[in-house]
Amino acid sequence: NPVGIDDGSKIWGDPHFVGAEGGKYDVQGEDGKTYNILSDQNLQINSTFASWGGNGATVMGTVGATIGQDQVEIQGNGDLSINGEAKGDGTYNVDGGTVTKEGKNVTMKTEEYEVTAKSASGGHGSYLNLDFASDNVNADGIMPHGLWGQTADGDGEAPCG
């Protein structure tokens, strides 16, 4: 059965999450630790959290994605590299999708997902926010996992919030 996600599914700030079915929750994390955000057959997204200020808050400092066999890295300031090569504005074909950089925003598209990383900044530096879109996270017959991915379980109920 098709499993779409709600409009407004995202991660922002120190990280606040809106899951695939609208549930809201926070993940504090630890500075310098890497967390799995989304795992599915052709897409895996991880983020290394970074300290934000002196009170223990964290943000997504970098995002690393594997799309098929290709490695994508997005820095908090919006810099993009694919397979270790720095990329400027434009659209790049990767194994199983595309990556488009427009200024400080990077959009990764696969058969199932469109995930946009948006660079933001404040008094403590720059960080990334993520927006998620999908008509069917189950198109390949495999349900997603990860801190955000597990909320796309298709039962129509927000598991948190």
N, C-alpha and C positions, 0 to 999 in steps of 0.2 A: 504494500500500500504506500502511496506517496506520503511523505512526511515533510511538510514545509515548515518554515519558521516564521515567527511573528515579526512584523516590521518593528524596528527599534531594538533588535537584538544587538547588543554591543558590550564593550568593555571600555571604561574610561576612568581617568583620574587615578586615585590611589587604591588599587583597582576596584571599581564598582562594576558589577556584572548585571546585565539583563539577559537572561537565558533565552533559549529558542522558543519557549512557550510563555515568556513574559515574567517569569520569576526573577526577583531581585535579590542579590546577595553580594557580599564583599569577600575578597581574598587578600589577606594582608601580605603573606609571603615574607621572604627574607632577602635583604640586600645581597646581590651576587648569586642567588640561587636561580636555577632554570626550572620552569614549570611547563607541563604540557597543557596547552590551551585546547587543541582540537586534534584528534587522530581519526583518520578515515582512510579508505583504501588508497586513494591517490593524493592525499593531502595530509600533512602533519604540520602543525604550527606550535612552536614553543616560544616562550618569552623569558628572558633573563630580567628579573626585577632589579630595580635600583633604588637606593635610599632617596627619600624625598624629605628634606628638612631634618631636624634633629630629634623628632619625636617617635621614630620607629615606623613612620609611614613609608610605603613603597609605591612605585609606579612601574610600568613596563618600559624598561630602558632600551631594550632591543627586542626584535622579533626575528626568529629564524624559521623558515618554512622549507619543507621538502615537498616539491610538486613533481610527482613521478620520480625521475632520477636526478632532477635539478635542485640545487641548493640556493635559496633566496635569503638574503640578510637585509634587514631594514633597521637602521640606526634611529635613535630618538629624534635626531634632527632631520629625518626624512631621507638620508643618504641610502642608496640602494646598491647592492652587489648581487650578481647572479653567478654562481660557480666561481666566486672569488674575484670576479671582474666588475669594477665600478661601472655603473650605468647612469646616464642622464635621463632627461625627459624622453619618453617614447614608449612604444609597446614592443615587448619581447616575447617571442614564442619559447615556451618551455615544454618539457615532456608532459603532455596531458593538460596543457592550458596556456594562459598568457599572463604576463605581468606588465602592468602599465604604470609608469611614473609620471605624475603631473605635479610639478613643484614639490611640495613636502608630503604629498599623498601618494601611496602606492596601492594599487588594486590587483589582487591575485584572483584569477578566474579559472575554475576547473569545470568539468561537466556538472558537478553538484553544487558548487559554492562560488560566491563572490564575496571576498573578504577585503575590506579596505583599511589600511593602516594610515592613520592621520597623525602627523607630527603636531604636538602641542608644546607650549612652553609657559613657564611661570618664573617665580622668584628663585627657584632652585635648579633651573636648567630645562632641558627638553625631554620629552617622553612620547610614548605612542598610545593612541586610542585605536580600538578596532571596531568596525561595523561589519555585521554578518548578514548575508542574504542567501536564500536557497528556496527553490520550489519543491525540492525533494532530496533530502539528505540520505534517503534510502534507495536512490536510483540504482546503485550497484549491488543492492541486497545486503549491504553491511552498514550497521548503525554506528554513529560516531561515538567517540569517548573523549576524555580530557575534561579540564575544569569547566569549560563552556560546552563542549561537545556532548557530554552526558545529559545535558538538559534537553536535547533533541530526541526524546524517547518515544514520541508519537502518541502519547496517551491523552493529549489535549489538556493536561493539568500541569500547572507550574509547580515543580517539585520543591520550590523554596519561595520565600518572599512573603 
